[in-house]
Amino acid sequence: QVQLVESGGGSVQTGGYLRLSCIMSGDTYPWRAMGWFRQPPGKEREGVAGITTDTGFTFYADSVKGRFTISRDNAKSTFYLQMRNLTPEDTALYYCGTAPSVNGARSLIEPARYTEWGQGTQVTVSS
């Protein structure tokens, strides 16, 4: 079993920047993908960005494309989410996850494909 720990959340104003980190430890199962998801208050969890562990292929939700960047450092078992030009609509609890398989680009941000999750880190953007 893998353990995932997110960090880097916080409170910023509109237009601000945050970088989230997710450190993996434990099981060395060859995860195929890592992803970031978020759950706004009163809403369902939604995919934000995903990246394959081998080629580094990335896929983003339309709502964050051009503002968020997902990256990975396999040597450090860590992946990141850089978020810029934040808006109040980005306010949510952000989770990282790992997936044992992928099936197409969009699957990188499908929550149902992910089997391991961190506890979440809160991001709050004020206007």
MARPAKOL-546216 format. One record per atom (N, C-alpha, C): residue number from 1; residue in three letters; chain; atom name; x negated, y, z negated. Coordinates in steps of 0.02 Angstrom, whole numbers, plus 50000, padded with zeros to 5 digits. Example, Ala and Ser with C-alpha at 12.3 -4.5 7.8 and 13.67 -1.06 7.14 Angstrom:
MARPAKOL-546216
DOLO,resi,resn,chain,name,c1,c2,c3
DOLO,1,Ala,A,N,49340,49716,49610
DOLO,1,Ala,A,CA,49385,49775,49610
DOLO,1,Ala,A,C,49340,49835,49610
DOLO,2,Ser,A,N,49358,49888,49646
DOLO,2,Ser,A,CA,49316,49947,49643
DOLO,2,Ser,A,C,49355,50002,49606
//
This chain:
MARPAKOL-546216
DOLO,resi,resn,chain,name,c1,c2,c3
DOLO,1,Gln,A,N,49958,49941,50000
DOLO,1,Gln,A,CA,50000,50000,50000
DOLO,1,Gln,A,C,49956,50062,50000
DOLO,2,Val,A,N,49977,50111,50037
DOLO,2,Val,A,CA,49938,50173,50042
DOLO,2,Val,A,C,49970,50225,49997
DOLO,3,Gln,A,N,49929,50267,49969
DOLO,3,Gln,A,CA,49953,50324,49930
DOLO,3,Gln,A,C,49938,50388,49969
DOLO,4,Leu,A,N,49986,50431,49971
DOLO,4,Leu,A,CA,49980,50494,50006
DOLO,4,Leu,A,C,49992,50551,49957
DOLO,5,Val,A,N,49948,50600,49958
DOLO,5,Val,A,CA,49955,50656,49913
DOLO,5,Val,A,C,49949,50721,49953
DOLO,6,Glu,A,N,50003,50760,49953
DOLO,6,Glu,A,CA,50002,50824,49988
DOLO,6,Glu,A,C,49978,50879,49942
DOLO,7,Ser,A,N,49951,50930,49973
DOLO,7,Ser,A,CA,49932,50991,49936
DOLO,7,Ser,A,C,49933,51049,49984
DOLO,8,Gly,A,N,49930,51109,49957
DOLO,8,Gly,A,CA,49925,51169,49998
DOLO,8,Gly,A,C,49988,51210,50005
DOLO,9,Gly,A,N,50043,51185,49977
DOLO,9,Gly,A,CA,50104,51224,49981
DOLO,9,Gly,A,C,50100,51286,49938
DOLO,10,Gly,A,N,50150,51329,49946
DOLO,10,Gly,A,CA,50150,51391,49907
DOLO,10,Gly,A,C,50203,51439,49932
DOLO,11,Ser,A,N,50199,51499,49908
DOLO,11,Ser,A,CA,50246,51552,49927
DOLO,11,Ser,A,C,50209,51605,49967
DOLO,12,Val,A,N,50236,51622,50025
DOLO,12,Val,A,CA,50207,51673,50067
DOLO,12,Val,A,C,50263,51717,50095
DOLO,13,Gln,A,N,50243,51771,50124
DOLO,13,Gln,A,CA,50292,51815,50157
DOLO,13,Gln,A,C,50296,51798,50231
DOLO,14,Thr,A,N,50347,51822,50262
DOLO,14,Thr,A,CA,50356,51812,50334
DOLO,14,Thr,A,C,50293,51833,50371
DOLO,15,Gly,A,N,50273,51789,50417
DOLO,15,Gly,A,CA,50211,51803,50454
DOLO,15,Gly,A,C,50149,51774,50422
DOLO,16,Gly,A,N,50157,51744,50364
DOLO,16,Gly,A,CA,50100,51718,50327
DOLO,16,Gly,A,C,50075,51652,50355
DOLO,17,Tyr,A,N,50024,51627,50320
DOLO,17,Tyr,A,CA,49989,51566,50342
DOLO,17,Tyr,A,C,49979,51520,50282
DOLO,18,Leu,A,N,49986,51456,50295
DOLO,18,Leu,A,CA,49970,51405,50246
DOLO,18,Leu,A,C,49939,51345,50282
DOLO,19,Arg,A,N,49898,51309,50246
DOLO,19,Arg,A,CA,49871,51247,50272
DOLO,19,Arg,A,C,49886,51191,50222
DOLO,20,Leu,A,N,49923,51142,50245
DOLO,20,Leu,A,CA,49939,51085,50204
DOLO,20,Leu,A,C,49888,51029,50217
DOLO,21,Ser,A,N,49873,50991,50165
DOLO,21,Ser,A,CA,49829,50934,50171
DOLO,21,Ser,A,C,49864,50872,50145
DOLO,22,Cys,A,N,49847,50816,50173
DOLO,22,Cys,A,CA,49874,50751,50150
DOLO,22,Cys,A,C,49816,50702,50146
DOLO,23,Ile,A,N,49801,50681,50086
DOLO,23,Ile,A,CA,49746,50635,50075
DOLO,23,Ile,A,C,49775,50564,50067
DOLO,24,Met,A,N,49747,50518,50104
DOLO,24,Met,A,CA,49770,50448,50101
DOLO,24,Met,A,C,49719,50407,50062
DOLO,25,Ser,A,N,49744,50360,50024
DOLO,25,Ser,A,CA,49701,50314,49988
DOLO,25,Ser,A,C,49737,50247,49981
DOLO,26,Gly,A,N,49698,50197,49964
DOLO,26,Gly,A,CA,49729,50131,49953
DOLO,26,Gly,A,C,49722,50086,50013
DOLO,27,Asp,A,N,49776,50060,50037
DOLO,27,Asp,A,CA,49777,50011,50091
DOLO,27,Asp,A,C,49742,50038,50154
DOLO,28,Thr,A,N,49700,49998,50184
DOLO,28,Thr,A,CA,49664,50019,50244
DOLO,28,Thr,A,C,49700,49994,50307
DOLO,29,Tyr,A,N,49764,49980,50301
DOLO,29,Tyr,A,CA,49804,49959,50359
DOLO,29,Tyr,A,C,49793,50009,50415
DOLO,30,Pro,A,N,49786,49985,50476
DOLO,30,Pro,A,CA,49774,50031,50532
DOLO,30,Pro,A,C,49838,50068,50553
DOLO,31,Trp,A,N,49853,50120,50517
DOLO,31,Trp,A,CA,49912,50159,50534
DOLO,31,Trp,A,C,49904,50188,50603
DOLO,32,Arg,A,N,49957,50187,50641
DOLO,32,Arg,A,CA,49955,50213,50709
DOLO,32,Arg,A,C,49967,50287,50713
DOLO,33,Ala,A,N,50003,50313,50664
DOLO,33,Ala,A,CA,50019,50384,50668
DOLO,33,Ala,A,C,50025,50414,50598
DOLO,34,Met,A,N,50013,50478,50596
DOLO,34,Met,A,CA,50023,50517,50535
DOLO,34,Met,A,C,50066,50576,50553
DOLO,35,Gly,A,N,50108,50596,50507
DOLO,35,Gly,A,CA,50154,50649,50525
DOLO,35,Gly,A,C,50172,50693,50467
DOLO,36,Trp,A,N,50198,50751,50484
DOLO,36,Trp,A,CA,50224,50799,50435
DOLO,36,Trp,A,C,50298,50808,50447
DOLO,37,Phe,A,N,50334,50809,50392
DOLO,37,Phe,A,CA,50406,50816,50394
DOLO,37,Phe,A,C,50426,50868,50342
DOLO,38,Arg,A,N,50487,50893,50348
DOLO,38,Arg,A,CA,50510,50941,50298
DOLO,38,Arg,A,C,50584,50931,50285
DOLO,39,Gln,A,N,50603,50951,50226
DOLO,39,Gln,A,CA,50673,50946,50207
DOLO,39,Gln,A,C,50694,51011,50176
DOLO,40,Pro,A,N,50730,51052,50214
DOLO,40,Pro,A,CA,50755,51115,50187
DOLO,40,Pro,A,C,50810,51101,50135
DOLO,41,Pro,A,N,50823,51148,50092
DOLO,41,Pro,A,CA,50875,51137,50041
DOLO,41,Pro,A,C,50942,51119,50072
DOLO,42,Gly,A,N,50972,51065,50050
DOLO,42,Gly,A,CA,51037,51045,50073
DOLO,42,Gly,A,C,51039,51014,50143
DOLO,43,Lys,A,N,50981,51001,50170
DOLO,43,Lys,A,CA,50978,50972,50238
DOLO,43,Lys,A,C,50939,50907,50238
DOLO,44,Glu,A,N,50943,50871,50293
DOLO,44,Glu,A,CA,50907,50808,50300
DOLO,44,Glu,A,C,50834,50820,50317
DOLO,45,Arg,A,N,50794,50770,50304
DOLO,45,Arg,A,CA,50723,50773,50322
DOLO,45,Arg,A,C,50717,50775,50398
DOLO,46,Glu,A,N,50672,50818,50422
DOLO,46,Glu,A,CA,50662,50825,50494
DOLO,46,Glu,A,C,50588,50822,50510
DOLO,47,Gly,A,N,50573,50797,50569
DOLO,47,Gly,A,CA,50503,50792,50590
DOLO,47,Gly,A,C,50476,50860,50612
DOLO,48,Val,A,N,50415,50873,50595
DOLO,48,Val,A,CA,50382,50935,50612
DOLO,48,Val,A,C,50327,50923,50663
DOLO,49,Ala,A,N,50281,50877,50647
DOLO,49,Ala,A,CA,50224,50864,50691
DOLO,49,Ala,A,C,50197,50795,50676
DOLO,50,Gly,A,N,50171,50763,50728
DOLO,50,Gly,A,CA,50141,50697,50719
DOLO,50,Gly,A,C,50079,50691,50761
DOLO,51,Ile,A,N,50035,50645,50740
DOLO,51,Ile,A,CA,49972,50635,50774
DOLO,51,Ile,A,C,49953,50562,50772
DOLO,52,Thr,A,N,49929,50535,50827
DOLO,52,Thr,A,CA,49907,50466,50827
DOLO,52,Thr,A,C,49837,50462,50797
DOLO,53,Thr,A,N,49824,50407,50763
DOLO,53,Thr,A,CA,49760,50400,50729
DOLO,53,Thr,A,C,49703,50385,50776
DOLO,54,Asp,A,N,49718,50354,50834
DOLO,54,Asp,A,CA,49663,50335,50878
DOLO,54,Asp,A,C,49644,50391,50927
DOLO,55,Thr,A,N,49691,50413,50967
DOLO,55,Thr,A,CA,49675,50462,51018
DOLO,55,Thr,A,C,49684,50534,50995
DOLO,56,Gly,A,N,49720,50544,50940
DOLO,56,Gly,A,CA,49733,50612,50919
DOLO,56,Gly,A,C,49788,50647,50958
DOLO,57,Phe,A,N,49828,50608,50993
DOLO,57,Phe,A,CA,49885,50637,51030
DOLO,57,Phe,A,C,49933,50668,50981
DOLO,58,Thr,A,N,49958,50727,50998
DOLO,58,Thr,A,CA,50003,50763,50952
DOLO,58,Thr,A,C,50070,50776,50984
DOLO,59,Phe,A,N,50119,50784,50941
DOLO,59,Phe,A,CA,50187,50802,50963
DOLO,59,Phe,A,C,50217,50846,50910
DOLO,60,Tyr,A,N,50254,50898,50932
DOLO,60,Tyr,A,CA,50282,50947,50886
DOLO,60,Tyr,A,C,50357,50955,50897
DOLO,61,Ala,A,N,50391,50971,50844
DOLO,61,Ala,A,CA,50460,50992,50850
DOLO,61,Ala,A,C,50461,51060,50886
DOLO,62,Asp,A,N,50513,51072,50925
DOLO,62,Asp,A,CA,50518,51134,50962
DOLO,62,Asp,A,C,50515,51195,50915
DOLO,63,Ser,A,N,50542,51188,50856
DOLO,63,Ser,A,CA,50546,51245,50810
DOLO,63,Ser,A,C,50479,51268,50785
DOLO,64,Val,A,N,50428,51227,50791
DOLO,64,Val,A,CA,50362,51246,50764
DOLO,64,Val,A,C,50309,51248,50818
DOLO,65,Lys,A,N,50326,51229,50878
DOLO,65,Lys,A,CA,50277,51227,50932
DOLO,65,Lys,A,C,50247,51296,50943
DOLO,66,Gly,A,N,50180,51296,50947
DOLO,66,Gly,A,CA,50145,51359,50956
DOLO,66,Gly,A,C,50127,51394,50890
DOLO,67,Arg,A,N,50157,51373,50835
DOLO,67,Arg,A,CA,50142,51404,50770
DOLO,67,Arg,A,C,50107,51355,50723
DOLO,68,Phe,A,N,50124,51292,50728
DOLO,68,Phe,A,CA,50095,51242,50683
DOLO,68,Phe,A,C,50045,51199,50722
DOLO,69,Thr,A,N,49994,51175,50687
DOLO,69,Thr,A,CA,49944,51131,50717
DOLO,69,Thr,A,C,49929,51074,50669
DOLO,70,Ile,A,N,49937,51013,50694
DOLO,70,Ile,A,CA,49920,50954,50654
DOLO,70,Ile,A,C,49852,50930,50676
DOLO,71,Ser,A,N,49813,50907,50629
DOLO,71,Ser,A,CA,49747,50881,50644
DOLO,71,Ser,A,C,49730,50827,50594
DOLO,72,Arg,A,N,49678,50789,50609
DOLO,72,Arg,A,CA,49659,50735,50564
DOLO,72,Arg,A,C,49584,50731,50558
DOLO,73,Asp,A,N,49562,50704,50502
DOLO,73,Asp,A,CA,49492,50689,50491
DOLO,73,Asp,A,C,49490,50618,50466
DOLO,74,Asn,A,N,49481,50571,50511
DOLO,74,Asn,A,CA,49485,50500,50493
DOLO,74,Asn,A,C,49431,50482,50442
DOLO,75,Ala,A,N,49373,50513,50447
DOLO,75,Ala,A,CA,49318,50498,50401
DOLO,75,Ala,A,C,49337,50516,50329
DOLO,76,Lys,A,N,49378,50567,50321
DOLO,76,Lys,A,CA,49399,50589,50255
DOLO,76,Lys,A,C,49468,50562,50236
DOLO,77,Ser,A,N,49497,50522,50281
DOLO,77,Ser,A,CA,49565,50496,50269
DOLO,77,Ser,A,C,49613,50552,50251
DOLO,78,Thr,A,N,49607,50605,50288
DOLO,78,Thr,A,CA,49647,50665,50273
DOLO,78,Thr,A,C,49675,50693,50338
DOLO,79,Phe,A,N,49737,50717,50335
DOLO,79,Phe,A,CA,49762,50755,50392
DOLO,79,Phe,A,C,49794,50819,50367
DOLO,80,Tyr,A,N,49802,50865,50414
DOLO,80,Tyr,A,CA,49818,50933,50396
DOLO,80,Tyr,A,C,49876,50960,50438
DOLO,81,Leu,A,N,49906,51012,50412
DOLO,81,Leu,A,CA,49955,51049,50450
DOLO,81,Leu,A,C,49941,51123,50439
DOLO,82,Gln,A,N,49918,51156,50491
DOLO,82,Gln,A,CA,49907,51228,50488
DOLO,82,Gln,A,C,49971,51261,50511
DOLO,83,Met,A,N,49994,51308,50471
DOLO,83,Met,A,CA,50057,51341,50487
DOLO,83,Met,A,C,50046,51416,50487
DOLO,84,Arg,A,N,50061,51448,50542
DOLO,84,Arg,A,CA,50054,51520,50546
DOLO,84,Arg,A,C,50119,51551,50570
DOLO,85,Asn,A,N,50122,51617,50563
DOLO,85,Asn,A,CA,50183,51653,50581
DOLO,85,Asn,A,C,50245,51622,50548
DOLO,86,Leu,A,N,50238,51608,50485
DOLO,86,Leu,A,CA,50292,51576,50448
DOLO,86,Leu,A,C,50353,51621,50442
DOLO,87,Thr,A,N,50410,51591,50443
DOLO,87,Thr,A,CA,50473,51627,50435
DOLO,87,Thr,A,C,50514,51594,50379
DOLO,88,Pro,A,N,50564,51629,50354
DOLO,88,Pro,A,CA,50605,51598,50301
DOLO,88,Pro,A,C,50636,51531,50322
DOLO,89,Glu,A,N,50646,51522,50386
DOLO,89,Glu,A,CA,50674,51458,50410
DOLO,89,Glu,A,C,50626,51400,50401
DOLO,90,Asp,A,N,50563,51414,50386
DOLO,90,Asp,A,CA,50514,51362,50373
DOLO,90,Asp,A,C,50514,51340,50300
DOLO,91,Thr,A,N,50552,51373,50259
DOLO,91,Thr,A,CA,50556,51356,50188
DOLO,91,Thr,A,C,50584,51285,50181
DOLO,92,Ala,A,N,50546,51243,50146
DOLO,92,Ala,A,CA,50566,51173,50138
DOLO,92,Ala,A,C,50516,51137,50094
DOLO,93,Leu,A,N,50534,51076,50076
DOLO,93,Leu,A,CA,50487,51031,50044
DOLO,93,Leu,A,C,50454,50991,50100
DOLO,94,Tyr,A,N,50389,50996,50105
DOLO,94,Tyr,A,CA,50352,50964,50159
DOLO,94,Tyr,A,C,50321,50898,50135
DOLO,95,Tyr,A,N,50331,50847,50177
DOLO,95,Tyr,A,CA,50306,50781,50162
DOLO,95,Tyr,A,C,50258,50758,50216
DOLO,96,Cys,A,N,50209,50718,50197
DOLO,96,Cys,A,CA,50168,50684,50246
DOLO,96,Cys,A,C,50187,50610,50244
DOLO,97,Gly,A,N,50176,50577,50301
DOLO,97,Gly,A,CA,50192,50507,50305
DOLO,97,Gly,A,C,50147,50471,50354
DOLO,98,Thr,A,N,50148,50405,50350
DOLO,98,Thr,A,CA,50111,50363,50397
DOLO,98,Thr,A,C,50158,50312,50428
DOLO,99,Ala,A,N,50143,50297,50491
DOLO,99,Ala,A,CA,50185,50250,50529
DOLO,99,Ala,A,C,50142,50193,50555
DOLO,100,Pro,A,N,50166,50131,50551
DOLO,100,Pro,A,CA,50127,50074,50576
DOLO,100,Pro,A,C,50130,50065,50651
DOLO,101,Ser,A,N,50177,50098,50683
DOLO,101,Ser,A,CA,50182,50092,50756
DOLO,101,Ser,A,C,50215,50154,50784
DOLO,102,Val,A,N,50205,50164,50847
DOLO,102,Val,A,CA,50238,50219,50882
DOLO,102,Val,A,C,50266,50193,50948
DOLO,103,Asn,A,N,50314,50228,50974
DOLO,103,Asn,A,CA,50346,50209,51037
DOLO,103,Asn,A,C,50365,50272,51074
DOLO,104,Gly,A,N,50316,50302,51105
DOLO,104,Gly,A,CA,50330,50363,51141
DOLO,104,Gly,A,C,50314,50424,51100
DOLO,105,Ala,A,N,50305,50480,51133
DOLO,105,Ala,A,CA,50284,50541,51100
DOLO,105,Ala,A,C,50332,50564,51046
DOLO,106,Arg,A,N,50396,50564,51062
DOLO,106,Arg,A,CA,50445,50590,51014
DOLO,106,Arg,A,C,50448,50548,50951
DOLO,107,Ser,A,N,50429,50486,50955
DOLO,107,Ser,A,CA,50431,50443,50896
DOLO,107,Ser,A,C,50384,50467,50841
DOLO,108,Leu,A,N,50336,50509,50860
DOLO,108,Leu,A,CA,50289,50535,50811
DOLO,108,Leu,A,C,50323,50579,50758
DOLO,109,Ile,A,N,50382,50604,50774
DOLO,109,Ile,A,CA,50418,50646,50725
DOLO,109,Ile,A,C,50485,50616,50706
DOLO,110,Glu,A,N,50491,50551,50714
DOLO,110,Glu,A,CA,50553,50518,50693
DOLO,110,Glu,A,C,50544,50490,50622
DOLO,111,Pro,A,N,50579,50516,50574
DOLO,111,Pro,A,CA,50569,50494,50505
DOLO,111,Pro,A,C,50578,50418,50496
DOLO,112,Ala,A,N,50624,50389,50534
DOLO,112,Ala,A,CA,50638,50318,50525
DOLO,112,Ala,A,C,50578,50273,50542
DOLO,113,Arg,A,N,50532,50300,50580
DOLO,113,Arg,A,CA,50473,50261,50600
DOLO,113,Arg,A,C,50420,50259,50546
DOLO,114,Tyr,A,N,50425,50304,50498
DOLO,114,Tyr,A,CA,50373,50311,50447
DOLO,114,Tyr,A,C,50392,50270,50385
DOLO,115,Thr,A,N,50342,50235,50358
DOLO,115,Thr,A,CA,50356,50189,50303
DOLO,115,Thr,A,C,50326,50210,50237
DOLO,116,Glu,A,N,50277,50254,50239
DOLO,116,Glu,A,CA,50244,50276,50178
DOLO,116,Glu,A,C,50249,50352,50174
DOLO,117,Trp,A,N,50261,50378,50115
DOLO,117,Trp,A,CA,50273,50449,50107
DOLO,117,Trp,A,C,50236,50476,50045
DOLO,118,Gly,A,N,50218,50539,50049
DOLO,118,Gly,A,CA,50194,50573,49990
DOLO,118,Gly,A,C,50252,50600,49950
DOLO,119,Gln,A,N,50236,50636,49897
DOLO,119,Gln,A,CA,50288,50663,49852
DOLO,119,Gln,A,C,50314,50731,49875
DOLO,120,Gly,A,N,50278,50763,49920
DOLO,120,Gly,A,CA,50301,50826,49946
DOLO,120,Gly,A,C,50267,50886,49914
DOLO,121,Thr,A,N,50263,50939,49953
DOLO,121,Thr,A,CA,50237,51002,49928
DOLO,121,Thr,A,C,50283,51058,49953
DOLO,122,Gln,A,N,50300,51104,49909
DOLO,122,Gln,A,CA,50349,51155,49925
DOLO,122,Gln,A,C,50318,51213,49962
DOLO,123,Val,A,N,50351,51233,50015
DOLO,123,Val,A,CA,50333,51292,50052
DOLO,123,Val,A,C,50392,51340,50050
DOLO,124,Thr,A,N,50379,51400,50027
DOLO,124,Thr,A,CA,50432,51451,50022
DOLO,124,Thr,A,C,50409,51513,50058
DOLO,125,Val,A,N,50449,51536,50106
DOLO,125,Val,A,CA,50433,51595,50144
DOLO,125,Val,A,C,50486,51648,50131
DOLO,126,Ser,A,N,50465,51705,50108
DOLO,126,Ser,A,CA,50512,51758,50092
DOLO,126,Ser,A,C,50510,51812,50146
DOLO,127,Ser,A,N,50566,51845,50154
DOLO,127,Ser,A,CA,50570,51897,50206
DOLO,127,Ser,A,C,50547,51964,50180
//
